[in-house]
Amino acid sequence: MKILLIQSYLGRYEKPVYPVGLAYLGACLQDHDVQGFDPNVANDPYGELIERIKHFNPDVVGLSLRNLDTTQYRDPFVYMQTLQPTLDLVKEHAPEAIRIIGGAGFSIYADGMMRRFPDLQYGLLLEAEESFPALLKSLDRPETVPGVFYRTNGEVKLSAPAVLPDFNAINSPRWDLFDAAPYRGQLDTIGVQAKRGCGLKCAYCTYYFLNGCHYRLRNPEKVVAEIVDLIDNHKIDHFIFLDSVFNIPEDHAREVCHELIRQKVKVPWTGWYNEAAFSEDFFKLAKEAGCKYFSFSPDAYSDRSLKLLRKNLKVEDIHRVFELAKREKDSFFGYNFFVNPPGQTYFDFFRLMVFWLKVRFALKGRLYGFGLGNIRVEPDSEMFRIACEDGLLNEDTDLLAETSDELKALFYTNPKTPLINTFFKLYGSLANLKRRLRS
């Protein structure tokens, strides 16, 4: 079969992200003629999609929906609005092609997506390296393949619970499916996976659902071989480890770092780190292995809020890593926090602002980001329960937003400290005014 794999169009320009999920998927479709297309790096996304469909004439079109929306309260944009126009173009120019959807964004809202978009014939739940090729062999019997949504007698059904593949056993990504050139030259755009799964179960997060609660480790030699392939054959100048947290489990992260050193990989890289598991010894190893940008997402600045968010760390861990960062002069650091998480008091918020000022002063020139945002409430998460308990949402709230206004209603903000959100709305308005005056 001829299979066209399409990364979902975001609907506006944003920093591009290499479709590594589709590259893995394409590598598992060896018995087929596979092409990839990312409209997000195209000058004319819909026009170039039409030309690609006409030229290739695919038998199957696979759509990967990575994100449904920005998850940003101050920038509430819904990516899902481009799905129907994309489906319309596929139906018009390849009417016989089978339409299959998957990806993280789809999986979180799979049943609702299948019901809202009747033009989708099949949906692949969670990781599809095994289920996609199996479905292609059983299109007349989709119920026999685990993790497949299908239609029968006008109803949407799920075949059986999805089965996560052995990550170490699947093929290395087909990097050639997407030209790396549009993704080079920026941070966090080209990613490599050293493992899948996350055992932390943070209250707001969907990783435990999407990739499982147990770590599925990839052989470090295989991981670094994939990186070397990207460097030698696709001329990348930076990469990011896409693991939810790179330094857990620490033994595996150390093995990957040692392998990077052994193979003398010189391209700088980025990773997400957990403060509680971050030691000075590990920092030195990661730095020697090429990590130049260290990202942390503690999310809250009080032990009370950290506990409610189910983070496995305390404020003292944040301070310890910050003291380490101050001593290092040739590494860069980034932080993410929620501005108004559950359990936070006004005094906690004041302490967070003081920490923000300290970080900006102490890491001047080496702070590449200090994100402050609100929690986007996702289905089946602890945050959904907390939001309902605090009266912000109810059990019948539809979390699948179709408009920006609907999306704005799906963020958590601590009802006991409402002035914090008022402050940030004013701060955002002033920042926007300042940008307009400069332009």
C-alpha positions in Angstrom: 0.0 0.0 0.0 1.0 3.6 -0.5 0.7 5.4 2.9 0.9 9.2 3.5 1.6 10.1 7.1 0.6 13.7 7.9 1.4 15.7 11.0 -1.7 17.6 12.0 -1.7 21.3 10.9 -1.6 23.7 13.9 -3.5 26.4 12.0 -0.9 29.1 12.5 2.9 29.5 12.6 4.7 28.2 15.6 8.2 26.9 16.2 8.2 23.6 14.3 8.6 20.3 16.0 10.0 17.3 14.1 7.3 14.5 13.8 9.4 11.9 15.6 6.3 9.8 16.3 5.6 9.5 12.6 9.2 8.7 11.9 9.0 5.7 14.3 5.7 4.7 12.8 7.1 4.9 9.2 10.0 2.6 10.2 7.4 -0.1 11.3 5.7 0.0 7.9 8.5 -1.6 6.0 6.2 -3.6 3.7 4.6 -0.4 2.3 5.5 2.7 0.3 5.5 5.5 2.9 5.8 9.3 2.6 5.6 11.9 5.3 4.3 15.5 5.2 4.3 18.2 7.9 2.2 21.2 6.8 3.6 23.2 9.7 6.8 23.8 7.8 5.1 24.4 4.4 4.7 27.8 2.9 1.2 26.9 1.7 0.0 24.1 4.1 -3.2 23.1 2.5 -2.1 23.8 -1.1 1.1 21.7 -0.7 -1.0 18.9 1.0 -3.2 18.8 -2.1 -0.2 18.6 -4.4 1.3 15.8 -2.3 -2.0 13.8 -2.4 -2.4 14.3 -6.1 1.2 13.2 -6.8 1.4 10.3 -4.4 -2.2 9.1 -4.7 -2.2 7.3 -1.3 -4.2 4.2 -0.4 -4.1 5.2 3.3 -3.8 8.6 4.9 -2.6 8.5 8.5 -3.1 11.7 10.6 -1.1 12.3 13.7 -2.8 14.7 16.2 0.0 15.6 18.6 -1.8 18.4 20.5 -5.4 19.6 20.6 -4.6 23.1 21.9 -1.9 25.3 23.3 -2.6 24.4 26.9 -1.8 28.1 27.5 -4.3 30.3 29.4 -2.8 33.5 28.0 -2.7 32.1 24.5 -5.9 29.9 24.2 -5.7 28.6 20.6 -7.4 25.3 19.5 -5.4 23.3 17.0 -8.2 20.8 16.4 -10.1 23.3 14.3 -7.9 22.4 11.3 -8.8 18.7 11.4 -12.0 18.9 9.5 -10.6 21.1 6.6 -7.7 18.5 6.3 -10.2 15.6 6.2 -12.2 17.5 3.5 -9.1 17.9 1.3 -8.3 14.2 1.7 -11.8 13.1 0.9 -11.9 15.4 -2.2 -8.5 14.5 -3.7 -8.1 10.9 -2.5 -11.7 9.8 -2.1 -10.8 6.1 -1.9 -8.0 6.5 0.7 -8.6 5.0 4.1 -8.5 7.7 6.8 -6.8 6.7 10.1 -6.0 9.0 13.0 -3.7 8.6 16.0 -1.3 10.6 18.1 -1.2 11.8 21.7 -3.8 14.5 21.3 -6.2 12.0 19.7 -5.6 9.3 22.4 -6.5 11.6 25.3 -9.9 12.3 23.8 -10.2 9.3 21.4 -13.9 8.4 21.9 -15.0 12.0 21.7 -12.9 12.7 18.6 -14.3 9.7 16.8 -17.8 10.8 17.5 -17.3 14.4 16.5 -15.5 13.6 13.3 -17.5 10.9 11.4 -15.1 11.2 8.4 -12.5 9.4 10.5 -12.7 5.7 9.7 -10.2 4.3 12.2 -8.5 5.6 15.3 -5.3 4.2 16.8 -5.1 4.5 20.6 -1.7 5.2 22.2 1.5 4.0 20.6 0.8 2.6 17.1 4.1 1.0 15.9 2.4 -2.5 16.2 -1.3 -1.7 15.9 -1.0 0.3 12.6 0.7 -2.5 10.5 -1.6 -5.0 12.1 -4.7 -3.0 11.2 -3.6 -2.7 7.6 -3.6 -6.5 7.4 -7.1 -6.7 9.1 -9.1 -3.7 7.8 -12.1 -6.0 7.4 -11.6 -7.3 11.0 -10.5 -4.2 13.0 -12.0 -5.7 16.2 -9.1 -8.3 16.2 -6.4 -5.6 16.6 -6.0 -4.2 20.2 -6.3 -0.4 20.5 -8.3 0.3 17.4 -11.4 2.5 17.3 -13.7 1.6 14.4 -17.3 2.0 13.2 -19.9 -0.6 12.9 -23.7 -0.1 12.4 -23.3 3.6 13.0 -21.6 3.1 16.4 -18.0 3.8 17.5 -16.3 0.9 19.2 -13.0 0.1 20.7 -11.6 -3.3 19.8 -9.7 -4.0 23.0 -7.3 -2.1 25.4 -4.2 -0.9 23.6 -1.0 -2.8 24.1 2.2 -0.8 24.5 5.1 -2.1 22.3 8.5 -3.2 23.6 10.2 0.1 22.9 13.7 -1.4 22.7 12.5 -3.9 20.1 10.9 -1.5 17.5 12.8 -0.2 14.6 14.8 3.1 14.7 13.0 6.1 13.3 13.0 6.8 9.6 14.5 10.3 9.8 14.3 10.5 6.0 10.5 10.8 6.0 10.8 14.5 6.9 13.6 16.8 5.8 15.4 18.0 8.9 16.3 21.4 7.5 13.2 23.3 8.6 13.7 22.1 12.2 17.4 22.9 12.5 18.8 26.0 14.3 16.3 26.1 17.2 16.0 24.6 20.6 13.7 21.7 21.3 12.7 21.1 17.7 14.3 17.7 16.9 13.8 15.0 19.6 15.2 11.6 20.5 13.7 9.1 22.9 15.8 7.2 25.3 12.8 5.6 27.0 9.0 5.7 27.2 6.8 5.7 30.2 6.7 7.7 33.4 6.2 6.6 37.0 5.8 10.0 38.6 2.0 10.5 38.0 1.9 14.2 38.5 -1.7 15.4 39.2 -2.1 17.3 36.0 -0.2 15.1 33.6 -1.3 12.6 30.9 2.1 10.9 30.4 1.2 8.0 32.7 -1.8 7.3 30.4 -0.2 7.9 27.1 3.1 5.9 27.7 2.3 3.8 30.8 3.5 4.0 34.4 6.5 1.7 33.8 9.7 2.8 32.2 10.5 1.0 28.9 14.2 1.6 28.3 15.9 1.7 25.0 19.4 0.3 24.7 21.9 3.2 25.1 23.9 2.1 22.1 20.8 2.1 19.9 19.8 5.6 21.3 23.2 7.1 20.5 23.3 5.4 17.1 20.1 7.2 16.2 21.6 10.5 17.3 24.7 9.8 15.2 22.5 9.1 12.2 20.8 12.5 12.7 24.1 14.3 13.0 25.9 12.5 10.1 23.1 12.2 7.6 20.7 15.0 8.5 23.2 17.6 9.8 21.3 18.5 13.0 23.0 21.1 15.3 21.0 20.4 18.5 18.6 17.8 19.8 16.4 17.2 22.9 15.7 14.1 24.8 11.9 13.7 24.6 11.7 11.6 27.8 9.2 13.0 30.3 12.2 13.2 32.7 15.6 12.3 31.5 17.3 11.6 34.8 14.8 9.0 36.1 15.7 6.2 36.2 19.2 7.6 36.9 21.1 4.4 36.0 19.8 4.4 32.5 20.4 8.1 32.0 24.0 7.6 33.2 24.4 4.8 30.7 23.2 7.0 27.9 25.5 9.8 28.9 28.5 7.5 29.0 27.6 6.2 25.6 27.4 9.8 24.2 30.9 10.4 25.7 32.3 7.1 24.3 31.1 7.8 20.8 32.3 11.4 21.1 29.0 13.1 20.2 29.7 16.8 20.0 26.3 18.3 19.2 24.7 20.1 22.3 21.4 18.8 23.6 18.6 19.6 26.1 16.7 17.5 28.5 14.0 17.7 31.2 15.2 17.0 34.7 13.7 16.2 38.1 15.3 18.2 41.0 14.9 15.5 43.6 17.0 13.1 41.6 19.5 15.7 40.4 22.9 15.6 42.0 26.0 17.6 41.3 27.8 14.4 40.2 25.1 13.6 37.6 25.1 17.2 36.4 28.8 17.0 35.7 28.3 13.8 33.8 25.4 15.2 31.7 27.4 18.3 31.0 30.4 16.2 29.8 28.0 14.2 27.6 27.0 17.4 25.8 23.9 18.7 27.7 24.0 22.5 27.5 20.4 23.4 28.4 18.9 22.0 31.6 15.2 22.3 31.9 13.2 21.9 35.2 9.5 22.0 35.8 8.9 22.1 39.6 5.5 23.7 38.9 4.9 25.0 42.5 6.9 26.8 45.1 5.4 25.5 48.3 5.6 22.1 49.8 1.8 22.1 50.2 1.2 22.7 46.5 3.9 20.3 45.5 2.2 17.6 47.5 -1.2 18.3 46.0 0.3 18.2 42.5 1.9 14.8 43.4 5.4 16.1 42.7 8.1 14.0 44.3 10.1 16.9 45.5 10.2 19.8 48.0 11.1 23.4 47.8 14.5 22.6 49.3 15.2 20.5 46.2 14.5 23.5 44.0 16.9 25.6 46.1 19.6 23.0 46.0 19.6 22.8 42.2 19.5 26.6 41.9 22.6 26.9 44.1 24.3 24.4 41.8 23.2 26.4 38.8 24.7 29.6 40.2 28.1 28.0 40.4 28.1 26.9 36.8 29.1 29.5 34.2 28.8 27.8 30.9 25.4 25.9 31.2 21.9 27.3 30.6 18.8 26.7 32.8 15.1 26.9 32.3 12.2 26.7 34.8 8.4 26.2 34.5 5.9 27.1 37.3 2.2 27.3 37.6 1.1 30.7 38.8 -1.9 29.7 40.9 -1.8 25.9 41.7 -3.9 24.3 44.4 -2.8 24.8 48.0 -0.9 28.0 47.2 -1.3 31.1 49.4 -0.6 34.7 48.6 2.6 34.4 50.7 3.6 31.4 48.6 3.1 33.4 45.4 5.2 36.3 46.9 8.0 33.8 47.6 7.7 32.5 44.0 8.1 36.1 42.7 11.1 36.6 44.9 12.6 33.4 43.6 11.9 34.5 40.0 13.9 37.7 40.6 16.7 35.8 42.2 17.0 33.5 39.3 16.9 36.3 36.7 19.6 38.1 38.6 21.9 35.2 39.4 21.6 33.4 36.0 21.6 36.5 33.9 22.6 35.5 30.4 22.2 31.8 31.3 18.4 31.7 31.9 16.7 30.7 28.7 13.2 30.5 30.1 11.1 31.1 33.2 7.6 29.9 32.2 4.6 30.9 34.3 1.3 29.4 33.3 -2.0 27.9 34.4 -2.9 24.2 34.6 -4.9 22.9 31.6 -7.3 20.3 33.2 -7.2 17.0 31.3 -9.5 14.0 31.5 -9.1 11.3 34.2 -6.5 13.3 36.0 -6.2 14.2 39.7 -6.5 17.9 38.7 -9.9 17.2 37.2 -11.0 15.9 40.6 -9.5 18.9 42.4 -11.1 21.3 39.9 -14.5 19.7 40.5 -14.0 19.7 44.3 -13.2 23.4 44.1 -16.3 24.1 42.1 -14.4 25.2 38.9 -15.7 22.3 36.8 -18.2 19.5 37.3 -18.1 15.8 36.4 -20.1 16.5 33.2 -17.8 19.2 31.9 -16.6 18.4 28.4 -12.9 18.9 28.4 -12.6 18.7 24.6 -12.6 22.4 23.6 -13.5 23.5 20.1 -13.1 27.3 20.5 -10.7 29.6 22.4 -13.5 30.7 24.7 -14.3 27.0 25.6 -10.6 26.4 26.2 -10.2 29.3 28.6 -12.8 27.8 30.9 -10.8 24.6 31.2 -7.8 26.0 33.2 -7.4 25.6 36.9 -6.9 28.7 39.1 -6.9 28.5 42.8 -10.3 30.0 44.0 -8.7 31.0 47.3 -6.3 33.4 45.7 -8.2 35.1 42.8 -6.1 38.3 42.8 -3.1 36.3 41.5 -4.9 35.8 38.2 -5.9 39.4 38.1 -2.3 40.4 38.5 -1.2 38.2 35.7 -3.9 39.5 33.4 -2.7 43.0 34.0 0.9 41.9 33.6 0.0 40.2 30.2 -1.8 43.3 29.0 1.1 45.5 29.8 3.5 43.1 28.2 1.4 43.1 25.0 1.2 46.9 25.0 5.0 47.1 25.4 5.5 44.7 22.4 3.1 46.8 20.2 4.9 50.0 21.1 8.2 48.5 20.1 7.0 47.2 16.8 
